């Protein structure tokens, strides 16, 4: 897993919160990274919406320790409209 975030990154200062009501126009993913050397914590969380070959889209959730194996769960969504329309 690269150390460079993938997708859109919302830089957040400690005294502010991101504007979740207005995501970017091409919003595809949220990635959260928690690095706390004192606690030996290097956590990684990512949720993305991506197109698939067989269904319209899939929600892909990944998490784990940064730099190690990650766990991934993929949830597919069927087409939202009937074929031929």
Legacy VTK file of the C-alpha trace (Angstrom):
# vtk DataFile Version 3.0
C-alpha trace
ASCII
DATASET POLYDATA
POINTS 85 float
0.000 0.000 0.000
1.495 3.364 -0.968
2.077 6.122 1.578
0.495 8.567 -0.878
-3.288 8.798 -0.414
-5.464 7.621 -3.295
-8.589 9.566 -4.264
-9.559 12.887 -2.775
-7.999 14.039 0.458
-9.666 16.447 2.855
-6.848 18.113 4.804
-8.175 18.785 8.290
-6.642 21.016 10.930
-7.205 20.054 14.559
-9.654 22.911 15.159
-11.701 22.494 11.938
-13.856 19.855 10.267
-14.153 19.015 6.551
-17.188 20.192 4.591
-18.939 16.832 4.087
-22.075 18.568 2.751
-20.253 19.634 -0.444
-17.826 16.924 -1.641
-15.843 17.464 -4.865
-17.696 16.887 -8.154
-15.684 13.743 -8.947
-15.759 12.376 -5.409
-14.741 8.698 -5.391
-13.043 7.834 -2.103
-12.350 8.814 1.487
-9.122 7.697 3.102
-8.364 8.062 6.799
-4.916 7.422 8.238
-4.026 7.417 11.927
-0.329 7.369 12.803
0.501 7.525 16.508
4.128 6.447 17.125
3.736 6.528 20.918
0.935 3.939 20.692
2.601 2.016 17.808
-0.557 2.681 15.773
-0.524 2.945 11.968
-4.180 2.488 11.051
-5.637 2.832 7.573
-9.307 3.097 6.549
-10.642 3.672 3.022
-14.109 3.632 1.485
-14.598 4.095 -2.261
-17.321 3.927 -4.890
-16.050 2.419 -8.139
-17.623 1.145 -11.383
-17.632 -2.603 -12.060
-17.898 -4.798 -15.142
-21.099 -6.626 -14.171
-22.997 -4.155 -11.960
-23.344 -0.386 -11.934
-21.058 0.323 -8.992
-19.493 -1.254 -5.940
-18.637 0.115 -2.512
-15.149 -1.009 -1.550
-14.119 -0.837 2.106
-10.503 -1.433 3.107
-8.865 -1.255 6.512
-5.847 -2.506 8.393
-2.383 -1.543 9.545
-0.606 0.816 7.151
2.177 -1.004 5.326
0.766 -4.463 6.142
-1.963 -6.687 4.685
-5.305 -4.950 4.427
-8.802 -6.361 4.694
-11.209 -5.548 1.875
-14.976 -5.942 1.578
-16.730 -5.332 -1.770
-20.496 -4.717 -1.958
-21.948 -4.642 -5.502
-25.054 -2.721 -6.509
-27.333 -3.823 -9.354
-28.278 -1.368 -12.111
-30.634 1.341 -10.890
-32.776 1.296 -14.062
-34.233 -1.534 -16.177
-32.239 -2.624 -19.266
-33.161 -0.946 -22.542
-34.294 2.318 -20.970
LINES 1 86
85 0 1 2 3 4 5 6 7 8 9 10 11 12 13 14 15 16 17 18 19 20 21 22 23 24 25 26 27 28 29 30 31 32 33 34 35 36 37 38 39 40 41 42 43 44 45 46 47 48 49 50 51 52 53 54 55 56 57 58 59 60 61 62 63 64 65 66 67 68 69 70 71 72 73 74 75 76 77 78 79 80 81 82 83 84
